[in-house]
């Protein structure tokens, strides 16, 4: 009788057979190949969705900024610090005598909340008092999804502000915790963080075209330095953006994987600390909690002594630069409310041109 069949009722019945080892291995190999082909496509689809969500967040921020400007005739300040030239303010003495940062400290992210469908928070905040006032303590640590990029692999929850040494910054005996943001406002090419106090000797700035330098006396007024739309106590209107809002960077991404940022504002004495160490990197003053710059900027040089321009994802890894975790670049909000994807391979001079609002690069020989 055949080994593989037997007779039953005069019929030949085939005996059941299982998979051979070779067949099983072939099936496993095919499944593995299919998974290997499918996973990148799934990951790309997920990242495309996250990037679109991030873009929508920036569009919402852009609409809020424009609605703020329609109401107040100016764009929101980078942050509000009620100091005068001698470092004093109405009812509050300047706490940080190096930067002249003082109360109340509310940043652009807080100022536009009424136009971000966050009226409940703004009605709860005591904006007539400093950020760190006990009456504001519970509200300023709120997590606001509209200020978070879903592609950021860093933290999303509130964080404790730290001083220059890295210790928790306290007011009224308690650490100050603030809500996180993955979006920061543009100070322009120039920065004015720790140097923007009572310095009278000025800072040296380098022109990106000619290489010539100039010295500017600050006298505590960031407007003497800033060439972007957001800085301390800024009151920039549409007519001040002479390069054109289409050609001027307003808001950019900054992942919390690089450093901590907040929607709340600036607390005098706070410092932003980098999570990566590079030759050009280190803790920077409180203004970098809400703002960034692109460079070149006075006093910011690389290890060769050359001015630094750091567009999206530049390897300086500064606490005061643009940085996103989308493949190839990151989203930026322009002054006209449009959201563009800035490639990390963008021309350095072009990136610097887009950062300033009134230096004439929009009609330069580059044809911008």
Wavefront OBJ file of the C-alpha trace (Angstrom):
o trace
v 0.000 0.000 0.000
v 1.138 3.553 -0.717
v 2.692 5.208 2.325
v 0.836 8.472 1.787
v -2.667 7.113 1.279
v -4.940 4.360 2.429
v -8.159 2.795 1.102
v -11.463 3.455 2.804
v -14.681 2.225 1.255
v -12.827 1.593 -1.953
v -11.545 5.191 -2.160
v -7.995 6.448 -1.911
v -7.622 8.935 0.994
v -4.529 11.130 1.200
v -2.836 11.358 4.602
v -2.487 14.940 6.045
v 0.944 16.575 5.726
v 2.464 19.570 7.674
v 4.849 22.348 6.520
v 8.361 21.349 5.964
v 11.074 23.373 7.729
v 12.132 24.943 4.433
v 8.574 26.072 3.661
v 8.209 27.572 7.140
v 11.444 29.495 6.802
v 10.399 30.825 3.401
v 7.077 32.071 4.795
v 8.834 33.771 7.742
v 11.318 35.395 5.373
v 8.506 36.718 3.156
v 6.654 38.149 6.160
v 9.868 39.782 7.361
v 10.453 41.402 3.979
v 6.878 42.702 3.865
v 7.203 44.185 7.359
v 10.537 45.779 6.440
v 8.888 47.375 3.408
v 5.778 48.435 5.288
v 7.262 49.976 8.459
v 9.073 52.900 6.776
v 5.889 53.746 4.900
v 3.905 53.697 8.144
v 6.527 55.820 9.896
v 6.566 58.306 7.027
v 2.778 58.556 7.113
v 2.843 59.147 10.865
v 5.551 61.797 10.556
v 3.630 63.489 7.742
v 0.610 63.654 10.042
v 2.710 65.033 12.918
v 4.327 67.614 10.646
v 0.883 68.703 9.399
v -0.363 69.008 12.980
v 2.685 71.105 13.873
v 2.016 73.297 10.832
v -1.591 73.744 11.949
v -0.388 74.834 15.400
v 1.798 77.500 13.805
v -1.069 78.642 11.575
v -3.228 79.033 14.679
v -0.429 81.035 16.342
v -0.065 83.176 13.225
v -3.784 83.932 13.131
v -3.694 84.842 16.827
v -0.732 87.187 16.267
v -2.571 88.928 13.415
v -5.754 89.232 15.481
v -3.687 90.696 18.316
v -2.202 93.208 15.865
v -5.670 94.096 14.573
v -6.787 94.796 18.127
v -3.704 96.560 19.494
v -2.206 97.968 16.247
v 1.114 96.275 17.031
v 2.382 92.718 17.263
v 2.800 91.307 20.778
v 6.024 92.071 22.625
v 8.607 89.344 22.884
v 8.060 89.813 26.592
v 7.015 92.674 28.874
v 9.538 94.037 31.370
v 8.567 97.324 32.955
v 11.936 98.891 33.503
v 13.201 102.390 32.885
v 16.665 103.491 31.944
v 17.847 103.461 35.547
v 16.624 99.878 35.966
v 13.576 100.682 38.045
v 9.936 100.022 37.258
v 6.526 101.073 38.516
v 6.119 99.187 41.761
v 8.911 96.668 41.062
v 12.644 97.044 41.286
v 14.662 95.388 38.517
v 15.664 91.977 39.833
v 18.323 91.103 37.281
v 20.738 94.041 37.198
v 22.756 92.444 34.397
v 19.914 92.180 31.897
v 17.416 94.692 33.345
v 14.753 92.009 33.090
v 11.982 92.831 35.547
v 8.352 92.199 36.313
v 5.849 91.299 35.082
v 7.677 89.235 32.415
v 4.673 87.984 30.394
v 5.757 86.653 27.001
v 4.255 86.723 23.521
v 2.722 83.276 24.056
v 0.680 84.561 26.986
v -0.264 87.833 25.302
v -1.992 86.065 22.382
v -3.909 83.552 24.534
v -7.217 85.487 24.229
v -6.955 84.901 20.457
v -6.028 81.214 20.881
v -9.390 80.200 22.407
v -7.752 80.213 25.841
v -9.871 82.897 27.442
v -10.373 80.714 30.542
v -6.637 80.844 31.286
v -6.268 84.559 30.649
v -9.276 85.289 32.835
v -7.613 83.295 35.625
v -4.156 84.847 35.284
v -3.367 87.977 37.277
v -1.446 89.736 34.526
v -1.296 92.874 36.628
v 1.116 90.927 38.837
v 4.472 89.278 38.028
v 4.595 85.804 36.527
v 5.954 84.399 39.770
v 3.262 85.895 41.995
v 1.562 83.181 44.125
v -1.774 84.064 42.502
v -0.397 82.816 39.160
v 1.491 79.768 40.371
v -1.081 77.101 39.436
v -2.053 78.606 36.089
v 1.384 79.168 34.561
v 2.216 75.458 34.717
v -0.658 74.518 32.391
v 0.056 72.297 29.416
v -1.273 73.856 26.189
v -1.329 71.446 23.254
v -1.309 74.275 20.696
v 2.227 75.143 21.814
v 3.567 71.579 21.485
v 4.955 69.890 18.372
v 3.989 66.183 18.229
v 7.344 65.322 16.591
v 9.379 66.580 19.537
v 10.899 63.656 21.419
v 11.647 65.829 24.444
v 9.345 66.509 27.365
v 5.910 68.071 27.013
v 4.976 68.828 30.615
v 5.874 71.844 32.753
v 9.420 72.347 34.004
v 11.203 74.150 36.826
v 13.106 77.306 35.967
v 16.797 77.259 36.891
v 19.398 79.885 37.665
v 22.812 80.174 36.010
v 24.278 77.434 38.211
v 21.450 75.051 37.387
v 19.681 75.307 40.735
v 15.895 75.682 40.958
v 14.859 79.321 40.727
v 12.595 80.254 43.623
v 10.301 83.153 44.477
v 8.389 83.392 47.747
v 10.304 80.289 48.847
v 8.960 77.951 46.152
v 10.386 76.789 42.794
v 8.755 78.312 39.712
v 7.228 75.795 37.281
v 6.068 76.991 33.865
v 4.223 75.401 30.958
v 6.311 74.217 28.037
v 6.393 75.445 24.457
v 8.082 74.097 21.338
v 7.739 77.420 19.514
v 9.861 80.547 19.942
v 9.753 84.069 18.500
v 12.374 85.643 16.273
v 14.618 88.367 17.681
v 16.124 88.657 14.205
v 19.757 88.232 13.250
v 20.973 89.890 16.414
v 20.613 88.678 19.977
v 20.333 90.766 23.109
v 20.114 88.460 26.079
v 22.623 88.787 28.905
v 24.206 91.850 27.290
v 21.014 93.888 27.185
v 21.383 95.547 30.570
v 23.093 98.764 31.510
v 26.068 98.266 29.171
v 27.191 101.584 27.700
v 30.257 100.365 25.825
v 28.033 98.593 23.320
v 28.302 95.433 21.279
v 30.141 94.881 18.025
v 28.021 93.684 15.088
v 29.118 92.345 11.719
v 27.376 93.076 8.418
v 26.665 89.791 6.609
v 27.511 91.215 3.181
v 30.488 93.504 3.614
v 31.985 92.001 6.751
v 32.261 95.486 8.235
v 31.585 95.957 11.932
v 29.698 98.533 13.937
v 29.406 99.229 17.660
v 25.994 99.889 19.157
v 25.386 101.227 22.666
v 22.514 99.319 24.272
v 21.591 101.313 27.386
v 19.151 98.554 28.343
v 16.988 99.139 25.275
v 16.691 95.988 23.162
v 15.309 98.083 20.285
v 18.834 99.463 19.827
v 19.956 95.963 18.864
v 17.064 93.801 17.683
v 16.335 93.617 13.968
v 13.506 91.086 14.265
v 9.836 91.565 15.144
v 10.034 90.324 18.766
v 12.180 91.614 21.602
v 11.792 92.956 25.130
v 8.970 95.528 25.205
v 8.731 95.487 21.408
v 5.869 97.377 19.741
v 6.399 96.406 16.094
v 3.656 97.227 13.596
v 3.145 96.099 10.021
v 4.746 99.268 8.693
v 7.920 98.532 10.675
v 8.457 95.301 8.721
v 9.888 97.065 5.685
v 11.394 93.881 4.240
v 7.818 92.621 3.881
v 5.964 90.216 6.134
v 6.248 87.485 3.481
v 10.046 87.710 3.739
v 10.296 87.984 7.528
v 10.518 85.111 9.990
v 8.236 85.436 13.030
v 8.018 82.097 14.877
v 10.021 78.878 14.653
v 10.221 75.454 16.229
v 12.575 74.580 19.069
v 12.358 71.021 20.343
v 12.571 70.407 24.076
v 15.149 67.761 23.241
v 17.540 70.701 22.843
v 16.475 73.010 25.705
v 13.436 74.172 27.668
v 11.113 76.890 26.330
v 7.872 78.250 27.737
v 4.736 80.008 26.541
v 4.551 81.933 29.829
v 7.350 84.489 29.617
v 10.590 85.590 31.260
v 11.503 85.478 34.944
v 14.528 87.625 35.862
v 17.478 85.534 36.972
v 16.385 82.436 35.050
v 18.717 80.752 32.572
v 18.120 78.353 29.702
v 20.449 75.357 29.901
v 21.466 73.253 26.877
v 21.088 69.495 26.877
v 24.028 69.115 24.491
v 27.526 70.469 24.893
v 29.280 72.094 21.938
v 32.209 74.549 21.778
v 29.790 77.439 21.072
v 27.105 76.392 23.540
v 26.268 77.131 27.156
v 23.563 78.496 29.493
v 21.965 81.700 28.266
v 19.880 84.443 29.869
v 16.134 84.321 30.494
v 15.084 85.942 27.195
v 15.952 82.675 25.440
v 13.019 81.037 27.221
v 10.745 82.673 24.628
v 12.969 83.927 21.792
v 15.698 82.902 19.372
v 17.894 84.512 16.745
v 19.567 83.350 13.531
v 22.808 85.308 13.480
v 25.242 86.758 12.824
v 25.223 88.474 16.190
v 27.708 90.575 18.083
v 29.974 88.562 20.328
v 28.817 85.190 18.975
v 31.786 83.609 17.213
v 32.765 80.057 16.341
v 36.069 78.452 17.333
v 37.761 80.077 14.315
v 36.616 83.555 15.368
v 34.023 83.874 12.574
v 30.447 85.105 13.131
v 27.925 82.288 13.426
v 24.742 81.952 11.381
v 22.594 79.105 12.649
v 19.468 78.360 10.593
v 17.169 75.409 11.172
v 18.878 72.400 12.813
v 22.357 73.937 12.647
v 24.858 71.813 14.634
v 25.756 74.593 17.087
v 22.782 73.279 19.124
v 22.299 76.691 20.735
v 19.563 77.264 23.284
v 18.704 80.354 21.235
v 18.343 78.829 17.780
v 15.743 77.094 15.632
v 15.641 73.320 15.933
v 13.022 70.763 14.912
v 12.812 66.982 14.743
v 11.089 66.710 11.387
v 13.308 64.943 8.824
v 15.273 67.485 6.800
v 14.187 70.687 8.528
v 11.378 72.350 10.455
v 8.308 74.555 10.227
v 8.514 78.342 10.446
v 5.790 80.976 10.621
v 6.319 84.008 8.421
v 4.951 87.473 9.121
v 2.134 87.146 6.589
v 0.733 84.161 8.497
v 2.026 81.519 6.085
v 3.821 78.439 7.367
v 6.853 77.232 5.410
v 9.144 74.267 5.824
v 12.712 75.540 6.173
v 15.260 73.008 4.988
v 18.283 72.385 7.161
v 20.385 72.840 3.995
v 19.141 76.397 3.409
v 21.741 78.910 2.260
v 23.176 80.617 5.354
v 22.948 84.150 3.980
v 19.357 83.572 2.884
v 18.470 82.311 6.365
v 19.968 85.461 7.896
v 18.101 87.668 5.422
v 14.767 86.104 6.305
v 15.410 86.690 10.019
v 15.634 90.492 9.861
v 12.602 92.700 9.248
v 14.048 96.035 8.133
v 17.552 95.732 6.735
v 16.623 95.813 3.045
v 17.592 92.267 2.120
v 14.186 91.694 0.541
v 15.315 93.912 -2.357
v 18.945 92.786 -2.323
v 20.897 91.520 -5.320
v 19.818 87.998 -4.361
v 16.407 88.861 -5.772
v 14.413 88.124 -2.610
l 1 2 3 4 5 6 7 8 9 10 11 12 13 14 15 16 17 18 19 20 21 22 23 24 25 26 27 28 29 30 31 32 33 34 35 36 37 38 39 40 41 42 43 44 45 46 47 48 49 50 51 52 53 54 55 56 57 58 59 60 61 62 63 64 65 66 67 68 69 70 71 72 73 74 75 76 77 78 79 80 81 82 83 84 85 86 87 88 89 90 91 92 93 94 95 96 97 98 99 100 101 102 103 104 105 106 107 108 109 110 111 112 113 114 115 116 117 118 119 120 121 122 123 124 125 126 127 128 129 130 131 132 133 134 135 136 137 138 139 140 141 142 143 144 145 146 147 148 149 150 151 152 153 154 155 156 157 158 159 160 161 162 163 164 165 166 167 168 169 170 171 172 173 174 175 176 177 178 179 180 181 182 183 184 185 186 187 188 189 190 191 192 193 194 195 196 197 198 199 200 201 202 203 204 205 206 207 208 209 210 211 212 213 214 215 216 217 218 219 220 221 222 223 224 225 226 227 228 229 230 231 232 233 234 235 236 237 238 239 240 241 242 243 244 245 246 247 248 249 250 251 252 253 254 255 256 257 258 259 260 261 262 263 264 265 266 267 268 269 270 271 272 273 274 275 276 277 278 279 280 281 282 283 284 285 286 287 288 289 290 291 292 293 294 295 296 297 298 299 300 301 302 303 304 305 306 307 308 309 310 311 312 313 314 315 316 317 318 319 320 321 322 323 324 325 326 327 328 329 330 331 332 333 334 335 336 337 338 339 340 341 342 343 344 345 346 347 348 349 350 351 352 353 354 355 356 357 358 359 360 361 362 363 364 365 366 367 368
